[in-house]
Amino acid sequence: MFLTRWQKRLYLKKLNRWSMSLSSCDCTRTHSTVTHESVLPTQAQVVICGTGVVANSLAYHLVENGWSDIVLIDQGKPCGGTSHFGSGTLGLFKPIAERNIIMYSIKLYRQLEAKGYDIGLKQCGSLNLAQTKDRMIALKRRIAYSSPTGLHCEMLGKNELKRLHPFLNTDDLEGGVWVPEDGVANPQAICKSLAKLASEGGAHYVTNCHIQKVVTEEDRIKGVHTSRGFIYCEYFVNCAGMWAREVGNLCSPKVRVPVYPAEHFYVTTSPLPGIGVDLPCIRDFDSHIYAREFNSGFLVGGFEKIAKPAFLNMKLIPPDWKKDMPLDWKHFMPYWEKAMSRIPILKDAVYPTLANSPDTFTPNGKWILGETPEIDNYFVAVGMNGNPLQGAGGIGKAMAEWIIEGKPTQEHLAFDVQRFLDLHNNRMYLQERTKEVVGRHYSIPYPHQNEYKNARKLRCSPLFSVLEKRGAVFGTRMGYERPLYFDTTYNGKGSPPEMPPGTFYKPKFFDFMLEEYYACRETVGIIDMSSFSKMKIQGKQDVNEEIESQCNGVVEWLQSLCTNDVNIPVGGIVHTGMLNERGGYENDCLLVRERENCYLMVSPTSQQTRVLDWLKDHLPKDESIQLADITSMYTVVNIIGPKAGALISELSQTDVDINVQPFTYKTVNIGYASDVMMMAFTHTGEPGFCLYIPSEYALHVYDRFITVGFDYGIRDVGSLTQRFMRIEKFIPFWAEDLTRDTTPFEAGCNHVVKLDVCDRIHFKVSFISLNYFKIFHASFYRKNTSLENLHYNAKKIKELPK
């Protein structure tokens, strides 16, 4: 039963009187030590900013790989930041990419324990609870892809949950998932132990040292200016936690590190009767709380639905941050009450202790890892989102291997630092998004119905306002507002329609999508596709308007990167992949040849930062080729359906069905607008055209289509319907179906690969992974032939008379 108002007021006064600061909370105790210095070396191979658990893990793994010329710089003492505070929970019931990293963390911590370090590691398991039927569906979906990949997890009923955790109130539960391999550990003990091992291996710890500037030369790391002098280095790693964004601003060009701290609360209790050390951890997602055994009592924390961004009134995050962390019982009380309802014995706790341990959160709640696109050899490993301990071991290993090998050794696309733009690094944007992203960790992951509400309407198509009045319900990709579907019941008055509450069943907007689908199949659909990334690739001679006597430069360069033959006629369009040395996709794109020595490249929205950086890494050193991001220059609409050609013919006064061949483009006039690029392809596999409209003409062109298209049955169409049509035609998409580990043959994209170099017109240039593919191609078809024979024989067996 919840407390009455006067009881709560009295209770808050007592709690605030007895709550302690972080420094005196039991969860911060440790007995390991590390040697640190006050003298800064003049040079090092690797300089790491920060001495938290992630930084120490990275240093340890570099040392283990024989790299000992490492300096770790901290403005305070080793392990004096925020990363070693928190719950100490180790949870594996997560998406596969995260789980793989956490699995290695647990393996590493077991090795530390085997070496004699007292780190409080216990494999106590966890119970992941469901109060609603939708939560049960979400848990079952996660079990469905976790179990086949090796994780032991089991759905339990109320009685089984009660048996594993006798103090649990299960009255309102639908069930839960038991994950026996989960555990807990002491965050600070692990932080100190890793620092000690790194120090013994040769890493130097320099304390009470402030970084003033990160120095670059030709966009490459050169060294670091500090309050104790200058140090030359080959690599710089930003592991500065909640100061990481500020450290990213200390160089030229500035590095985007979009993280911001939120106040993160948890409560510890005194010992309670009957509490065993092997009691499972509790994650009550629907109450937004977690709980674990701690010193024969409990540690209870929460991921609030509306979180509190820290240091709102300060321009910079203070080094002595602890004194600015209020112990806000009023804010945490609703979650403490839910915890007492879930674990009733908590009501017997005498003066529980509240701690406020800020941690950094990212705009989408995923870690930020990797080499930055702005500066070579500048790496980041930040954004631990409320629990640095569970990812620290695996992240340290992954980052060390990346630095040593010069490229990532495992797939971590979801955590790539290159998934952001400058807008994500805006401080006000981060503060608004942080309020929401904290609670998202425990929200139900409804498919395609989990759009953020805060920090929106920043990056918009010129058509945004018009589409909103026509009933568009928007979602974002790379911060870009894109219509998901159109609510045709909206009359343009009052608040625009919003995404309804999520569901695993037929969504309320399904019928709108059905209407959009039929429009694309029977009449005409119009889709705003402006968010796609657009890059101009051209030779230097084009830029200087000189005579194009040698067009081979750009073509040869693209031939060396692309799987398909890009030496197409001017006005042609080619679909191609760009692959790494292992044959995996780095980009899936369209190339439009505008002039002999000039191409327009169209890539998925999420590739805007990443693909530009990848292309720059492969540019010739003579600067003969130039790249430009022109994403905002064009507004793009897809005109799809059997009547699309007739509609465009009327508007452009051109018979497009005769004059425009598939995978070519033609410049046309639409209404009063000139220089509209009409491309004979769509992103859906349906018949139609893609129009690249100079953005200043966008409203006029759209108005002409809607006005004239009325007689053709035109209808606005959203990206959800577009996605459905793409999947219906088996068209794979980057970051959903294609990754750095996916090859074209595995994705059924053989048609975009030219294995025989002699098939390429005029040029004999091989793309990056050609040798890999010649081997893979043969083995792939041998395997497929065997499968076809097996299928044929099985079919014949079924046809035998019984």
N, C-alpha and C positions, 0 to 999 in steps of 0.2 A: 504494500500500500504506500502511495506517495505521501510525502510530508505535507501538512497544512502550511499556509503562508507564514503564520507566526512561528511554527516549529522550524521552518526552513530558515527564517531570519535569525533565530537564536542559534541554530546549528551552524550557519555560516560564520557567525561571530566566533564561535568556539574553534571552528576549523581554521580560520584565518590566523587565530592566535597560536595554533599549534603547528601549522605548516612551516616547513623549513625551506631554505634555499637549496639549490642543486648541489652545492659543494658539500653539504652535510648529509645528503640522501644516501642511504645504504647502497643503492645501485651503482654508485660511482667508486666504491672501494676497490682497490687493487694493490698488489704487493710487488709487481714487477717494476723494474727501473730501467732507464736507458741513459747512456752517456750523451751529453750534449755540450756543444762548444759555443764560444762567443766570437771566435775568429773565423772570418769568412775566407775560404780558399779563393784563389784568383781565377781558377777555371775548373770546370767539371764537364763530364760528358752529358750528364742529365741533372737538371735542377728541378726539384719538385716543390711547388708552393703548397704548404700545409703539412701537418703531421697527424692528421686524423687516421682513422682505421683504413680508409681507402688508400691514402698516401703511403702509409706504412706497409700495406699489402703490396702495393706496386714496387716499393723499394726492396722488399723482401724477395719478390719474384725476379727482379732484375739481378739482385745479388746471387740468387740461386742459378741464374743463367750465366754467371761469370762476369757480370757488369758491376764493378765495385766503385767506379768513379762517379758517385752519386752524392748530391748535396740536397738535403731537405731544409727548407727555410720556413720558420714560423714566427709570427709576431709575438707569441707567448712562449709557453713551455710545450714540450712534446705531449700530445694527447690532451691539450688544454682547450680544444674547441668544443664542438657540439656532437660530433659523430659517435662518441663513445657513450653518450647517454641514451636513454630509451628503453624499450621493452626487452631487448635481447632475444626476441623470438626468431626462430628459423623456420620459415614456412615454404613448403614445396608445392602446395596446391595452387599453382599459377600457370599462366601461359608457358609454352615449352621453352621459348628463348630465355625467359627469366629463370625458369626452373633449372635449366642446365647450368647457369651461372651460380645459382644458390646451392645446387648439388655439389659443385666443386668447393664452395665455401665451407660446407659442412665437412667435406673430406679433409680440407686443410686444417680445420679446427680440431678434428680428430688426431691429425698428425701432431699438432701442438700439444695436445693432451698426452699423446704417447711419448713425447719428449720430456714430459714431466712438468709442464706448465699447468697451473691450477686455473683453468678458465671457466669453470662452472658448467661445462658442457653436459647436457642431459638429453637423451632421446626419449622424451615423454609423450610424443605424439600430439595431435591436435584434433579438436572437434569443431567443425565448421557448420554452424547452425542455420536452420531455415525456419522462419516464422510464417511464411506464406507459400502458396502453391507455386507462384512464379519463381521464388527463390529456390524451391526444390527443383524446378526445371533447369534453372541456371546451374545448380550444383551437378545435376545429372549430365548436363551437356559437357561440363568440365571433366567429369569422370570419364565420359565417352571418349575423349581424346587424350586423357592422362593415362588411363590404364594400359592401352595398347603401346604406349611409349615407355613403359617400365615403372610407372609410379604405382605403389600399392595404396589404393584408396577404396573405401567401402561405404556404401550408403547404409545408415542405421536408423532404427526407429526410436521412439521415446524411451522404451525400457532399456535398450542397449546403451543409449546415451547416458542414462542414469546409472547404469552399472559401471561405466568407465569413469564417470565423474559424479560421485554420490551427492555433492553439494549443489548440483545443478537443478534448477526449477525447469521442468520440461512441459508444464501444463499447456503452454501456448505454442509449442513447437510442432512443426510438420515432420521434422526429421533432421538429419545432419550427416556429414561425411567425416569418417574417421581416417586420418592420415598418420599411420604409426611411425613414419620416418621423420616427422617434424620434431623439433627440439628447442632448447633454450641454451643460452650461454651468457657469460659476463662480458658486456661490450668493452669496458675499459681494460679488463685483464687481457683480452685478445689484442686490443690496440697496443698496449704496452709490450706484450710478448712479441708481436710482429716487429715493433720498433727495435726491441733488443736484438732480435735475430738479424735484422737489417744492419744495425750498427756493428754487430760482431762480424758481419760479412764485408764491412768496409764502407758502408754508407755513413756520411757525416751529417749530424743534426746541428743546425745553427739556430739558436733561439733568440728571442727578443730582437728580432731583425725584421724590419718592414720593407717590403718591396715598393720601390718608388716608380720604376719604369722597366718595362720589358723591351729590350732594344732589338730591332730587326735590321736586316740589310737585304735589299732586293726581295722583300716579303719572305724572309727566312730568319729563323731565330739566330741571334748573335750573342746575346748575353742579358744580364739583369743588373740594373742599378738598385742598390739597397741602402738602408740606413747605415750599413757597415762597410760599404764600398761596392765595387763592381766585380762581377764574376762572369767570365766567358763560359758559354755552354753551347752544346750542339742540339740538345733537346730541352724543351721546357714543358712541364706538365702542371696544369692548373687543377689542383685538388683542394682548393681553398674553401670548400663548403659554402656557407652563406655569404662569404666575401668573394666568391668566384666571379660574379658579374662585375664587381668593382675592379678586380684584378684584370679582367678582360678589357677594361677601358684604359689600362695603363700601357698601351702600345699603339703603334701606328703602322698599319691600319688597326682600328679597334676590332676586338674579337667578340662575337656574339656568344654570350653564356647566359641564356635566359632562365635564371633561377631566382627564387625569392623565398625568404624564410617565413614560415607560419609558426605561431605559438602552438606548441604541441604539449598537451597536458597528460599526466598520468598520476595515479595515486598509489602509494604503498601503505600497507597496513602492518600493525604489530602482529606477532604470532597468534594464530587462532587454533583452537583445539581440533585435533584430528586431521590437520592438513598434511598430507604426505608429499614427499619431494618429487614423486613420479606422477603427480596429478596432471592430466592433459591440459594443454593450452586451450582457451576458448576464443573463438571468433564468432561473435554474434552480429552478423552483417546487418541485419535489419534494425538493430539497436545502435549500430555504429560504434560498438565497443569491443575490446579484447581483454582477456584476463589470463594470468598465469600464476602459478605458485611462486612465492618469493619469500625466502627466509621464514618458512613455515606460516606465512601469511599469503597475501595476494598483492599482485601488481595489476592495476586496472587502468587502461588508457582508452582513447577514443579517436576516431577520425570524424570530426564534426561535420554536419551538413553545411553549416556556414562557419567557416574557420576565421581566425583572427590573424591577418597579416601582421608581422612584427615590425617594429621600428618605423611606423608610418610617419611620424613627425620628425624624423631625422634624415638628413641628406645622405649620410653614410652610416653603415652599421658599425657601432663602437667596438673597439677591441675588448673592453671590459663589459661585455654584453649582459653578464649575469645580473647586474644591479638594475637593469632596465626590463627585467622579466617579471611582470606582476603575477602574483598567485591569485588568479581570478576564479574563485570558487563559484561565483554567480554564473560565470560562463560554463563551467564544467558540471555544475550541479545536475542538469537534466540527464547527463550521461552516467553520473554516479548513481542517480536514482534508478536508472535502467539496470545498472550493474547489480544493485542491491536486490532488484526484482528477479534478476536471472540467477544470482548466487545469494540467497537469503542470509547466509552466515555473515556476509559483509556488514549487516546491520549491527552485529556484535563487536565490530572493530572499534577500538578506543582511539579517538583522535587520529584518523588516517592522515597521512602526509601527502600534500599536493606538490608536484614538481612541474615546472614550466620549462621544457627543453625544446627550444626552437630547432626546426630542421628545414632544409631547403626543399622546395617543390618546383616542378617544371610545368610548363603550360599544358601538357597532356598527361602528367603523372608517370612518365617513364624516365629512366636514367638518361643522362647525357654523356656519351662516350665518343672518343675518337679524335682524329686529327682535324683541326679546324680548316675551313675553306679559305680563310683570310691569310694565314701565315703557315708556311711549311715548318714541320717539326714542332708545332705548338699543339699539344694534346690537352684534352680536358677529360676529367672523370668526376662528375659532380651530379647533384640532383638526386639524392638518395630517398626522397619522398617519405620521410618518417621512420625509416628503419635502415640505417647505413650498414649495420652488422651483417645482415643476411646476404647482401650482394658483394661485400667488400673483398672477400677471398677470390671469388671468380672474376670480379672486375679487375683486381690487381694482376691476375694472371693474364687475362685477355689484353690488357693495355701493355703489359711488359712484352708479350709476344708481338703485338702490333709495332711497338717501337723497334724491337730487334729485327723482325722480318721485313719491316717497311710496308706491311699491309695486314689487314685483319686476317686472323687464322680461323675465325668462326663467324657464323652469321649473327649479326646484331643490328639489323636494319632498323628495328623498332627503337633503338637507342641512339641512332646516329646523330651526332651534333649537326650534321648537314640537313636536318629536317626542318630547320628554322630559317626565317627571314629577319630583317632588321626590326620589323614591327613586333616580333615576339620578345625582343630585348628591351622594349620600352618599359620604364619602371612603373608607370601608372597602369599599363596593361597587365603587368605581372601581379601587381597588388590586387587588381580586380579578379583576375583569373585564380589567384591563390585562394580566395574566399571559397571558391567552388570546387577546385581540384582536389582538396584534401578529402572531402566527403565522397568523392567519386571512387575512391579506393574500395569502398564497401557498397557501392550502388550495383544494381542488377544490370549486367551488360546486355541489354536488349539489342538485337541486330538492327543496325541502321537507325536507331532511335535514341541515341545517346549524345545529342548535340549539347554543347555548353551554352549557357544563357548569359554569362558575364563576358565582358570585353568583346563585344560583337559589333557588327556594322562598321568595320574599319576599312576593309579592302573589298570594294564593290565594283561590279560591272556598271558601265554607264546606263544600263537598262534596269538597275536595281529598283529604283522608285516606281517605275512603270510596272514592273513585274510584281512588286509587292501589292500594288493596288489591284492587280488582276488575280490576287489570291495565292501568290507564291509563298510556300513555306520553305525557309532557307536552312541550309546546313553549311558548314565551313570545311574547306580543305586548304591547308597552308594559309589560313586566315582569310581565304577568299569566300565570300558569300555566294553560294550556288543554289538555285531552286531545286529542292528535292522533289516536290510535286506541287500541283496547283489545286487549291480548294475552290471549285467553281461555284460554290454556294455563297462565297463572299461577294458583297456588292460594292466594295470600296469604301464603305463607311465604318467608323468605329475602329477598334484595334484590329490590326491584321491578324490572320489566323496563325496559330502556332502548332507545333508538333504535339499531338495528343499524348497522354501517358503511354509508356511503352507496354508492349505485350509480346508474348511468344506465339500468339494465335493470329488470326486474320486481323491486321491493323485497320483502324477506322478510315485510313486514307486509301485502302486497297481499291475501292471502287473508282476513286479519282485516277489512280494509276491504270486501271483497266480501260477507262475512257481514253487516256493518253496513248495507251498501247494500240487500241483499235484505230485511233487517228493516224498513227504512223503506218499501220498496215493497210488502211482503206482510203484515207484522204491525205491530209498533210499535217505533220507535226513540226513545231519550231522549238529548238532547244538552245538555250544560252550556254555555250561552251567556252566562254571567254577566259576561264581560269587556267586552261592548259598553258604550259610553259612554251615560250616561243623564243628561239635564239636565231640571230642572224650570223651566218658563217660566210666570210668573204675574204678574198685576197686583198693584199694591201694596195694593189694597183686600182682596184675598184674604189677604194676609199679616196685615193688621190686623183681619181677621174683621169687616169692615164690610159693609153691604148692597151686593150686587153690582148697582148700578143702572146702571153703564156698563161693559159687557163689551167695548166696541169697541176699547179700547186695545191689548190683546195681539193681537187678531185683525187689526187694521189693520197693526200692526207686522209680524206674520208674513206677511201678504199682500204687504207691500213687499219681503220677502226671498225668498219661496218661489215656485217655478214653478207649483205646483198650487194649487187652491182649498182653503184650510185652514179655511174657515168651515163646518165639518161639524157634525152634531149631537153633543151630549155623548154620550160612549160610542163615538164613531167614531174610525177610524184612517185616516190618509192618507199615502201615499208621495209624497215631494216632493224636489226638488233645491233647493239654495241656490246661486246663481250670482254670479259677478263681472260687471263691466261688459262683459267680452268674451264673456260667455255660457258661460264655463267653470265647472266644478263647484268650489265651495268646500265643499260638504257634500252628502251623499246620506243621507237620514234618513227615519224614520217619526215622525209627530206623532200623539199619542194625546190626544184632548180629554177630560180628566177632569172639568172643570167649565166653566162659561161662560167664565171668564177664566183658565183654567189648563190648560197642556199639558205632557205628558211627551214629550221628544224623545229618540229612540234613534238613535245614530250608530255607525259603526264604531269598534272599539277604539282604533285609532291616532289618532282624532280628539279624544281626550279633552281635551288641552290646546289644540289648534289651533282647534277649533270654538267653544270657550268664549270664547277671545280674539276670534275673528272676530265673534261675536254681541255681545260687549261693545263693540266698535268701532262697532256700528250701533245701540246703545241710544239711546232718546230722552233728551234732556238733563234732562227733568223728573223722572227716576228713577221713572217710573210703572210700569216693568216691572222685575222682578227675576229673576235667574238663579241657579240653584243646581246644583252637581254632586252628584248622588245615586247615582253609579255603584255604590257599596258598599252602598247601602240594600237592594237587591234581589238575590236569587239567581234566575237566569233559566234555565229549561229548556224546550227544544223537545220536544214530544211529537208524533212524526211517523209517519204510516202509515195504512193503511185502517182499522185497529182503534183508532186514537187516540181517536176520538170515543166509542166504546163504553167504553173504559177510563176516560176522564175522567168520563163519565156515571155510571159505577158509583162512582167515588171521591167525586164531588161531589154525587151524588144529584140531578143535573140532566140533562135530555136536551139535551145541548149541540148536537146536530145540528139541533134544532128552535128552541131558544131563543137561539142565538148565530149571527148572520149574519156572512158574510165581512167582514173589515176593520171589526169592532166588537169591543168587549170587555165582559166581565161579571165582577163580583166574586163569587167562589164560595168555599166551604169545601172543603178537601181533607183528609180525615181529621179531626184535631183542629184543624187550622190554619184561621184565618179571614183574610179580606181578601186572598185570592190573586187577582191580576188575570189572568183567562184571556182571551187575545187570539186572535182567529180569523185568524191568519196565521202563516206560518213564513218563515224566511230561506232556504228551499231551493226554493220553488215546489211542494213536495209538500203533500198535504192534512195538516192537523194544527193544533196550537194552541201558542201560546207563553205560558208561565206566568211571571208576575212575582211571586215569592214573597218576603215580608219575610224577610230573611236569618236571623232567629232561628228561623224555621220550616223552614228549608231541609232539614235532615237528616231531619226527620219526614216531610215531603212526599216527598222522594226515596225514603225507605224504603217508604212506602205504594205508590208507583208500582212499585218493584221487586218487592215482595211480591205485591200484587194483580195486577200485570202479568205475572207468571210464566205464568198461564193464557192470556194473550194473546200470548205469545211475545216479550215485551219484551227489548230488547237495548241496552246502552250503545253510543253512537255518538260518534266523534271528529270534530274539525273538518276533517280531511282529507276524510272522506266527505261532510260537509256542503258543503265547497267543491266537490267533484265534482258533487253534485246541483245546486248553484247554477249552475255552468257549463253543465250539461246543459240547464237551462231558460233559458240565455242571460240570466242576471241579472248585470249588471255590478257591480263592487265598487270602492269608493273605494281609491285608491292602487295598485290593480292594473290596473283597466280605466278608471277615471275619475280625471282630474287637473284642475288649474286651466285646462288648455288643451283639455279635452274638453267638447263641448257635448252636451246630451241627444239632439239629433237624430243626431249622429254615433254615439252609443252605443245607438241604437235605443230611447230612452226618451221618445218623443213623447207617450206617454200621461200623463206626469207634468207636461206643460207646458200651461197655459191661456193661449194667445196673445191671445184676445179678452177684454179686461178686462170686457166686459159679461156674460160668462158667469159671473163670480164673484158669489156670492150676497150681496146687501145692500151690498157694498163695491165701489168702483171705484178700487182701488189697484193700481198696476202694480209688478211686481217689478223688481229692479235693472236687468236686461239686456233689458227688453222691446223697446226700440227696436232694439237690436242684432238681436234674434231676428226681428222682423218683416222685416228685410232679409234675414237669413240664411235664414229659412224659405222665402222665395220662391225664392232662388237654389238652395237645397238641393233643392227639389222639381223645379225645372227640370232640375238635373243628374241627379236620379234618373229623371225621365221620359226623358231622353236615353239613359241607361243601359238602361232597360227596353226602349226601342225597339230599341237595338243588340242586346240579348239576344234579343228577339223575331225580328229579322231574321236573326240568326245561327242561331237554331233552325230557321227556315224554310229557310235555305240547306242545312242538314244533312239536311232532310227531302226535298230534291229528288232525283229518281231519277238514279242514276249511269249 
